[in-house]
Amino acid sequence: MYTASWRDVVRRDLFGRRPDPRDRPYRLVVRLTLIVFRLLRFRFDVRGAEHVPTSGGAVVCSNHVSYLDFTFLGLAALPRHRLVRFMAKISVFHHGFSGPFMRAMHHIPVDRKAGAAAFDLAVRALKDGEIVGVFPEATISSSFMVKDLKAGAARMAVDAGVPVVPAAVWGGHRLFTKHHPVALRRGVAVTVVLGEPIHPGPGEKPRQLLQRIRTAMEELVDEAQRTYPQQPAGPEDRWWLPAHLGGTAPTPEEAERLDSSDVRGTRQKASPLTRARALVRRRRSR
């Protein structure tokens, strides 16, 4: 298990010997994130970081269970001195607080009504040698199991001629996920597992590649869930476990109904920043 240290925060070689000057804002955000990880004493179990290529483009495809997943996947790429450019909803880029950071870190905005532009930006980044992070389920899974995947990630890998690194994150949903209040507490374990790169075969269609990605993701999620080092504190704390492991999370069928409006972008919901402010107000009122 790894817990961020103050030494990690100030390490000169954290991003390699000659980091790109254009990524100074991204590097600052990473160091600030490590400070938060240190203060909250998160316990990380990161496996498979060696599968992230040290150079060249690649698509990191992960399951999606919390609003913090991108920070944990970014941590898994740090041992290889790589920064991940995540694809995220365009509304995050338009937000007054998060927008400037997202743009400065060169993440990729996704407009669900005009997805071709985001696809082209991602393929260009991959051909330029970037790591692009994708959550192909398109929204957080309320069942905490792998949902149906969108084919965009596979199409990007085929068009750019780069490998896909399948990944699984687990534990972050205990802190910050949809349909549940924010619960930032110390000592929570977070597991990140990255699998062996999946290379598109000669003439392989995106749908065929997508099936291989899904199979790998499901195996990694199962591994992350079954090896997770912490257990629910009691019956009321079983909400974060999937039904097949004895938890009270919605079944995949129930979650599909819950998540459908998120995929369409029709459900009105507060931003993560608004939710965090609400949490602070609740704690002050106690």
Residue pairs with C-beta under 8 A, 6 or more apart in sequence:
1 43
1 44
1 45
1 189
1 229
2 43
2 44
2 45
2 46
3 37
3 38
3 41
3 42
3 43
3 44
4 34
4 37
4 38
4 42
4 44
5 38
6 38
8 14
8 34
8 38
9 31
9 34
9 35
9 38
10 31
14 27
14 30
14 31
14 78
14 81
15 23
15 27
15 30
15 78
15 81
15 83
16 81
19 27
19 81
22 106
23 83
23 105
23 106
25 101
25 104
25 105
26 83
26 104
26 105
26 106
27 83
29 101
29 105
30 74
30 78
30 83
33 71
33 74
33 75
37 44
37 75
40 184
40 185
40 186
40 187
40 188
41 186
41 187
42 187
42 188
42 189
42 190
43 187
43 188
43 189
43 190
43 229
44 72
44 75
44 189
44 190
44 191
44 192
45 189
45 190
45 191
45 192
45 227
45 229
46 75
46 76
46 79
46 191
46 192
47 191
47 192
47 193
47 194
48 76
48 167
48 193
48 194
48 195
48 196
49 76
49 77
49 78
49 79
49 80
49 194
50 79
50 80
51 165
51 194
51 195
51 196
51 197
52 58
52 60
52 76
52 77
52 79
52 80
52 82
52 131
52 165
52 194
53 80
53 82
53 131
53 163
53 165
53 197
54 80
54 81
54 82
55 129
56 129
56 162
57 125
57 126
57 127
57 128
57 129
57 130
57 131
57 132
57 160
57 162
58 126
58 131
58 132
58 162
58 163
58 164
58 165
58 197
59 126
59 131
59 132
59 133
59 134
59 153
59 156
59 157
59 160
59 162
59 163
59 164
59 165
60 73
60 77
60 84
60 131
60 132
60 133
60 134
60 164
60 165
60 167
60 194
61 134
61 135
61 136
61 149
61 153
61 164
61 165
61 166
61 167
61 213
61 217
62 69
62 73
62 133
62 134
62 135
62 166
62 167
62 168
62 169
62 217
63 69
63 135
63 137
63 141
63 146
63 167
63 168
63 169
63 217
63 220
63 221
64 135
64 137
64 139
64 140
64 141
64 169
65 140
65 141
65 144
65 169
65 170
65 172
65 173
65 177
66 140
66 169
66 172
66 173
66 174
66 175
66 176
66 177
67 140
67 172
67 176
67 177
67 178
67 272
68 172
68 175
68 176
69 135
69 169
69 172
70 84
70 86
70 88
70 133
72 169
72 172
72 190
72 192
73 84
73 86
73 133
73 167
73 169
73 192
74 83
74 84
74 86
74 133
75 192
76 167
76 192
76 194
77 83
77 84
77 131
82 131
83 105
83 131
84 131
84 132
84 133
85 105
85 106
85 107
85 108
85 125
85 130
85 131
85 132
85 133
86 107
86 108
86 132
86 133
86 134
87 107
87 108
87 109
87 110
87 118
87 122
87 132
87 133
87 134
87 135
88 102
88 107
88 108
88 109
88 110
89 109
89 110
89 112
90 109
90 110
90 111
91 271
92 98
92 99
92 102
92 109
93 99
93 102
93 103
93 107
93 109
95 271
95 273
97 273
98 271
98 272
98 273
102 109
106 125
108 118
108 121
108 122
108 125
108 132
109 118
109 121
110 118
111 117
111 118
112 265
115 152
119 152
119 155
119 156
122 132
122 134
122 152
122 156
123 156
123 159
123 160
125 132
126 132
126 156
126 157
126 160
126 162
127 160
127 161
132 156
134 152
134 153
134 156
136 149
136 150
136 151
136 152
136 153
136 210
136 213
137 146
137 147
137 148
137 149
137 150
138 147
138 150
138 262
138 263
139 147
139 259
139 262
139 263
140 173
140 177
140 178
140 259
140 262
141 147
141 255
141 259
142 178
142 179
142 249
142 250
142 254
142 255
142 258
142 259
143 242
143 243
143 249
143 250
143 251
143 252
143 254
143 255
144 173
144 240
144 241
144 242
144 247
144 249
145 221
145 242
145 244
145 252
145 255
146 214
146 217
146 218
146 221
147 252
147 255
147 256
147 259
149 210
149 213
149 214
149 217
151 206
151 207
151 210
153 164
153 210
153 213
154 164
154 200
154 206
154 207
154 209
154 210
154 213
155 206
156 162
157 163
157 164
157 200
157 209
158 200
158 204
158 205
158 206
158 209
161 200
163 197
163 198
163 199
163 200
164 197
164 198
164 199
164 200
164 209
164 213
165 194
165 195
165 197
165 198
166 194
166 195
166 198
166 213
166 216
166 217
166 220
167 192
167 193
167 194
167 195
167 217
167 220
168 191
168 192
168 193
168 217
168 220
168 221
168 223
168 224
169 190
169 191
169 192
169 224
170 190
170 191
170 192
170 221
170 224
170 225
170 228
171 188
171 189
171 190
171 191
171 228
171 230
172 190
173 180
173 240
174 183
174 188
174 240
175 182
175 183
175 184
175 185
175 188
176 182
176 183
176 184
176 272
176 275
178 262
178 269
179 258
180 239
181 275
181 279
181 282
182 275
182 276
182 278
182 279
184 279
188 230
189 228
189 229
189 230
191 224
191 227
191 228
191 229
192 224
193 220
193 223
193 224
194 220
195 216
195 217
195 219
195 220
196 216
198 209
198 212
198 213
198 216
200 209
201 208
201 209
225 242
225 245
226 245
232 238
232 240
232 241
232 247
238 246
238 247
238 248
239 247
239 248
239 249
240 247
240 249
241 247
241 248
241 249
242 249
243 249
243 250
243 251
249 255
250 258
261 267
270 278
